[in-house]
Every structure is written in C-alpha cells, then in structure tokens.
Amino acid sequence: MQTVLQGMSDSLVEVGRCGMEMNVKKTKAILISRQPFLVQIVIYQKQLEKMEHFNSLSNLVTGDAR
C-alpha cells in the first residue's frame, strides 16, 4: 500500500517540473480504510502530516471509513 501511495506522490512531484510546485507545508494526507495502516508519504524529503478527519462541504470525512 505504501509503495503505491508513494508512487502516486512522486508523480505529483514530476508535475512540478512543468512549472507547478506542491506546497508541502499545506499538504496533508488521509488514508481511508477500515483497517489501520502505518503509512508515511514523503514529498521533497518531508513527511506529509497525517489527518484522522477533515470537513468537506460540511461533511465530516474520517479515516476509518465511517
């Protein structure tokens, strides 16, 4: 799982070479799964902050898929 997510993140970094750059300080990660996973996503040698929940369009999104 971590290898797939890291590969996707690396693809986003490649977009930065076309003139767009990712702001790692403002970027957060959430893994939505019913089973707990220990995942670390690294971009520009910095680990993304992990979120347990966030609000999207007045709806609470949680990492445990509830």
N, CA, C and O of each residue as an XYZ file, in Angstrom:
264
protein
N       0.824     -1.193      0.000
C       0.000      0.000      0.000
C       0.866      1.254      0.000
O       0.622      2.175     -0.780
N       1.871      1.299      0.865
C       2.707      2.496      0.958
C       3.453      2.745     -0.341
O       3.610      3.894     -0.753
N       3.916      1.682     -0.993
C       4.645      1.832     -2.250
C       3.763      2.471     -3.320
O       4.223      3.325     -4.077
N       2.515      2.063     -3.383
C       1.578      2.621     -4.370
C       1.331      4.100     -4.082
O       1.394      4.926     -4.992
N       1.049      4.440     -2.816
C       0.799      5.835     -2.451
C       2.029      6.702     -2.684
O       1.908      7.833     -3.154
N       3.204      6.186     -2.361
C       4.425      6.960     -2.571
C       4.661      7.174     -4.063
O       5.121      8.241     -4.469
N       4.352      6.173     -4.881
C       4.487      6.314     -6.330
C       3.559      7.387     -6.870
O       3.943      8.151     -7.756
N       2.347      7.453     -6.347
C       1.408      8.490     -6.768
C       1.917      9.873     -6.359
O       1.797     10.833     -7.120
N       2.479      9.968     -5.169
C       3.031     11.237     -4.703
C       4.220     11.659     -5.543
O       4.380     12.839     -5.852
N       5.046     10.711     -5.909
C       6.201     11.009     -6.766
C       5.745     11.534     -8.125
O       6.404     12.388     -8.717
N       4.617     11.022     -8.617
C       4.075     11.511     -9.887
C       3.657     12.975     -9.772
O       3.820     13.744    -10.719
N       3.119     13.359     -8.617
C       2.761     14.758     -8.396
C       3.992     15.651     -8.402
O       3.938     16.780     -8.891
N       5.090     15.161     -7.866
C       6.333     15.928     -7.853
C       6.806     16.167     -9.290
O       7.331     17.235     -9.604
N       6.620     15.181    -10.148
C       7.007     15.333    -11.551
C       6.251     16.469    -12.220
O       6.797     17.139    -13.096
N       4.998     16.698    -11.821
C       4.215     17.805    -12.370
C       4.906     19.129    -12.063
O       4.832     20.070    -12.853
N       5.572     19.203    -10.926
C       6.288     20.413    -10.537
C       7.368     20.810    -11.517
O       7.746     21.980    -11.580
N       7.855     19.888    -12.259
C       8.882     20.202    -13.248
C       8.303     20.900    -14.464
O       9.044     21.372    -15.325
N       6.977     20.967    -14.537
C       6.296     21.655    -15.650
C       5.862     23.057    -15.244
O       5.083     23.687    -15.960
N       6.340     23.551    -14.127
C       6.017     24.904    -13.700
C       5.104     24.987    -12.496
O       4.919     26.070    -11.941
N       4.527     23.869    -12.077
C       3.679     23.870    -10.884
C       4.458     23.220     -9.750
O       5.204     22.265     -9.968
N       4.286     23.733     -8.557
C       5.006     23.170     -7.419
C       4.032     22.904     -6.281
O       3.105     23.680     -6.053
N       4.243     21.816     -5.580
C       3.386     21.414     -4.475
C       3.868     22.094     -3.196
O       5.067     22.112     -2.915
N       2.932     22.654     -2.419
C       3.266     23.270     -1.147
C       3.159     22.189     -0.064
O       2.064     21.859      0.390
N       4.298     21.650      0.336
C       4.320     20.535      1.288
C       3.822     20.970      2.660
O       3.254     20.155      3.388
N       4.019     22.226      3.030
C       3.565     22.706      4.338
C       2.046     22.695      4.442
O       1.503     22.489      5.527
N       1.357     22.915      3.331
C      -0.100     22.961      3.341
C      -0.747     21.639      2.950
O      -1.966     21.497      3.055
N       0.036     20.679      2.505
C      -0.493     19.403      2.027
C      -0.594     18.413      3.180
O       0.357     18.232      3.941
N      -1.737     17.783      3.300
C      -1.981     16.785      4.347
C      -2.397     15.479      3.682
O      -2.783     15.468      2.513
N      -2.319     14.386      4.421
C      -2.683     13.075      3.878
C      -3.673     12.394      4.808
O      -3.580     12.513      6.029
N      -4.617     11.683      4.220
C      -5.543     10.862      4.995
C      -5.708      9.542      4.253
O      -5.919      9.533      3.041
N      -5.615      8.455      4.957
C      -5.830      7.134      4.390
C      -7.183      6.642      4.899
O      -7.391      6.494      6.104
N      -8.083      6.395      3.979
C      -9.423      5.942      4.360
C      -9.485      4.431      4.221
O      -9.420      3.893      3.116
N      -9.612      3.751      5.363
C      -9.622      2.294      5.390
C     -10.269      1.829      6.682
O     -10.192      2.510      7.705
N     -10.895      0.689      6.633
C     -11.466      0.108      7.850
C     -10.396     -0.577      8.697
O     -10.616     -0.844      9.878
N      -9.242     -0.863      8.101
C      -8.130     -1.473      8.822
C      -7.035     -0.430      9.018
O      -6.758      0.345      8.103
N      -6.406     -0.392     10.193
C      -5.346      0.595     10.423
C      -4.085      0.274      9.610
O      -3.667     -0.881      9.524
N      -3.499      1.296      9.028
C      -2.261      1.164      8.274
C      -1.281      2.215      8.764
O      -1.669      3.345      9.062
N      -0.036      1.851      8.847
C       1.020      2.813      9.148
C       1.644      3.214      7.823
O       2.406      2.449      7.233
N       1.325      4.402      7.362
C       1.784      4.874      6.067
C       2.493      6.208      6.242
O       2.009      7.090      6.950
N       3.637      6.348      5.595
C       4.354      7.614      5.575
C       4.541      8.025      4.125
O       5.118      7.282      3.331
N       4.053      9.207      3.782
C       4.206      9.719      2.427
C       5.197     10.871      2.483
O       5.028     11.804      3.267
N       6.220     10.805      1.661
C       7.302     11.784      1.672
C       7.343     12.511      0.335
O       7.356     11.883     -0.724
N       7.362     13.843      0.393
C       7.498     14.674     -0.793
C       8.586     15.705     -0.506
O       8.574     16.357      0.538
N       9.515     15.846     -1.429
C      10.657     16.762     -1.258
C      11.379     16.491      0.061
O      11.753     17.431      0.764
N      11.574     15.243      0.398
C      12.250     14.786      1.618
C      11.557     15.242      2.898
O      12.193     15.311      3.949
N      10.257     15.556      2.826
C       9.496     15.938      4.006
C       8.269     15.044      4.104
O       7.571     14.820      3.115
N       8.012     14.534      5.309
C       6.863     13.653      5.530
C       5.591     14.487      5.627
O       5.558     15.497      6.329
N       4.541     14.062      4.921
C       3.264     14.758      4.987
C       2.598     14.501      6.332
O       2.700     13.413      6.899
N       1.913     15.528      6.830
C       1.157     15.394      8.071
C      -0.039     14.490      7.823
O      -0.731     14.629      6.814
N      -0.285     13.558      8.747
C      -1.413     12.633      8.625
C      -2.625     13.205      9.344
O      -2.518     13.706     10.463
N      -3.770     13.125      8.695
C      -5.023     13.604      9.268
C      -5.888     12.393      9.627
O      -5.857     11.373      8.938
N      -6.648     12.513     10.698
C      -7.593     11.459     11.063
C      -8.986     11.780     10.548
O      -9.798     10.877     10.346
N      -9.272     13.076     10.331
C     -10.561     13.506      9.799
C     -10.426     14.912      9.229
O      -9.479     15.632      9.548
N     -11.381     15.299      8.382
C     -11.458     16.666      7.876
C     -12.888     16.946      7.421
O     -13.676     16.027      7.196
N     -13.199     18.215      7.292
C     -14.525     18.627      6.828
C     -14.464     18.930      5.340
O     -13.580     19.652      4.879
N     -15.402     18.377      4.598
C     -15.508     18.639      3.169
C     -16.961     18.951      2.847
O     -17.833     18.096      2.997
N     -17.216     20.159      2.413
C     -18.581     20.576      2.070
C     -19.548     20.291      3.217
O     -20.637     19.758      3.003
N     -19.147     20.643      4.413
C     -19.938     20.492      5.644
C     -20.159     19.031      6.047
O     -21.025     18.747      6.875
N     -19.396     18.109      5.478
C     -19.469     16.700      5.869
C     -18.141     16.283      6.490
O     -17.074     16.649      5.997
N     -18.212     15.522      7.562
C     -17.006     15.033      8.217
C     -16.536     13.772      7.528
O     -17.278     12.796      7.424
N     -15.279     13.797      7.050
C     -14.661     12.622      6.419
C     -13.659     12.066      7.414
O     -12.782     12.793      7.879
N     -13.778     10.779      7.748
C     -12.877     10.161      8.718
C     -12.050      9.068      8.041
O     -12.448      8.496      7.027
N     -10.902      8.803      8.630
C     -10.012      7.792      8.076
C     -10.492      6.374      8.259
O      -9.991      5.464      7.597
N     -11.468      6.156      9.158
C     -11.941      4.794      9.389
C     -13.166      4.447      8.543
O     -13.851      3.463      8.823
N     -13.442      5.235      7.523
C     -14.500      4.963      6.525
C     -15.897      4.967      7.135
O     -16.758      4.215      6.679
N     -16.143      5.773      8.128
C     -17.496      5.860      8.720
C     -18.247      7.023      8.118
O     -19.399      7.267      8.479
